[in-house]
Structure formats: structure tokens, C-alpha cells
Amino acid sequence: MRLFDIFRKPAPPAETPSQAGIQARVIDHLVRHGVIDAWTIVQMGTTDAHKLLTRLRRKGYLFAADNPRGHFEQRNRSGHGTHRHHYWTGKRPPQLERRARVRGGR
């Protein structure tokens, strides 16, 4: 064991299957619509949408939080505040099918 290993920050825990499923649904929504907001993510089944937005930024699916081209503000229905819609960067998720020819005759 080296000295650096003692002071190294521990790796984050692996995602649970339910988080991975919600994340896949959020990425699918981003690919289809191009934007997403926190309320849409909450409706998909998570309780912490902002944590998921941070994870998607780290993986490259969303622009950085301080990038003004990465989001736009929209007025709330009440008219007293705004909420943020986040743009998709265009990165596609990796394909799960690794065959030379896709099965099913496509």
C-alpha cells in the first residue's frame, strides 16, 4: 500500500439498477425531444432530479451548468418565477447490440 492510497478519495458507489433505469429513460427523452427539465425527471420516478442532471453533465449528455447555451429559462405557470430546461449535447448512448448485422432483419 502506498502513501497516496491512504489519502485518495474513495470511488463513488456504483449506480443501483433503479437509477440506471431512470437514467436510461431520461437519456431516451433527451434524444427524442432535445431538452429536459427537473420536473420531467421527477415524474419518471426519481426524488433527486438535480443529482441526475449532474451525472448526465459528467457523462457528457448535457452542457455544463455555467454554459449559457446549455439551458433556457421559462416562466412558471403562476408567472412569479422561472424554471430551467436543459439542452442535449448530441451525444448518443452506446449501442447494446454489438453484432455486425442487427437481429430482426433491420
C-alpha positions in Angstrom: 0.0 0.0 0.0 1.4 3.4 -1.0 1.0 6.6 1.0 -1.2 8.1 -1.8 -3.7 5.2 -1.4 -4.4 6.2 2.2 -5.4 9.8 1.3 -7.1 9.1 -2.0 -10.8 10.0 -2.2 -12.9 6.8 -2.4 -14.6 6.0 -5.7 -18.3 6.8 -5.8 -20.6 3.8 -5.3 -22.0 2.1 -8.4 -25.4 3.1 -9.5 -28.3 1.0 -8.4 -30.4 -0.7 -11.1 -33.4 1.6 -10.5 -31.2 4.7 -11.0 -29.7 3.2 -14.2 -33.3 2.6 -15.5 -34.4 6.1 -14.8 -31.2 7.5 -16.3 -31.8 5.4 -19.5 -35.4 6.8 -19.7 -34.1 10.4 -19.2 -31.4 9.9 -22.0 -34.1 8.5 -24.3 -36.3 11.5 -23.6 -33.3 13.8 -24.4 -32.7 12.0 -27.7 -36.3 12.3 -28.7 -37.1 15.9 -27.5 -33.7 17.6 -27.2 -34.5 19.3 -23.9 -35.5 18.2 -20.4 -36.4 19.9 -17.1 -36.2 18.7 -13.5 -40.0 18.2 -13.2 -40.0 15.7 -16.1 -37.2 13.8 -14.4 -39.2 13.7 -11.1 -42.2 12.3 -13.0 -40.0 9.5 -14.3 -39.6 8.1 -10.8 -36.6 9.8 -9.0 -36.7 12.0 -6.0 -33.5 13.9 -6.7 -33.6 15.3 -10.3 -30.7 17.6 -9.8 -28.3 14.8 -8.9 -29.3 13.0 -12.1 -28.7 16.2 -14.1 -25.2 16.4 -12.6 -24.5 12.8 -13.5 -25.7 13.5 -17.1 -23.4 16.5 -17.3 -20.4 14.4 -16.1 -21.2 11.8 -18.8 -21.5 14.4 -21.5 -25.2 14.3 -22.3 -25.9 17.8 -21.0 -23.9 21.1 -21.3 -22.0 22.5 -18.3 -24.2 24.3 -15.8 -22.4 27.6 -16.3 -22.8 27.4 -20.1 -25.4 30.0 -21.2 -26.1 28.0 -24.4 -26.8 24.8 -22.4 -30.2 25.9 -21.0 -33.0 28.4 -21.2 -35.3 29.8 -18.6 -39.1 29.5 -19.0 -41.7 31.4 -16.9 -43.7 29.3 -14.4 -47.4 29.0 -14.9 -48.0 31.3 -12.0 -45.9 33.9 -13.6 -43.8 34.6 -10.5 -40.7 32.6 -11.3 -38.8 30.6 -13.8 -37.6 27.0 -14.3 -34.7 25.8 -16.4 -34.8 23.5 -19.5 -31.5 21.8 -20.3 -30.4 21.2 -23.9 -29.0 17.9 -25.1 -25.3 17.9 -26.3 -26.0 15.4 -29.1 -24.0 12.6 -27.5 -25.7 9.2 -28.2 -25.7 6.4 -25.6 -23.6 3.4 -26.6 -25.5 0.7 -28.5 -26.1 -2.5 -26.7 -26.2 -4.5 -29.9 -22.6 -5.4 -30.9 -23.3 -7.7 -33.8 -22.3 -6.8 -37.4 -25.8 -7.2 -38.5 -28.7 -6.2 -36.3 -31.0 -9.1 -35.5 -34.6 -8.9 -36.7 -33.8 -8.1 -40.4 -33.4 -4.3 -39.8 
